[in-house]
């Protein structure tokens, strides 16, 4: 009984799903933090230069 359940459980890519979700969450946090830094430090919208920098960091 338990062996059958275990096999079924292993088929579900739960850890993979969680890692992907966490990874995308981390990217969003990084983008928001970088944008917030720019706004608080320079009181302006980040330039295309800094957006490229964000993309490279997240990449």
Steps between C-alpha positions, in 0.01 A plus 500: 500500500763753607731408214226577250430834664868583506534432127204724422638775720835492324329557166367833618765768433407686820855603586558614144180705506595658832849584375358665187248700703766608749740591221241722330413654837870576560522669160200720580647595838835585338331719238289680762800555727708641215218729390447616858873574539491718190190686610627565852858582398439717198130587515456404137395210283788263424669546164513233233856437622381388843216296348762315294697449822191353669447264207862385518472438876173314463598331172 
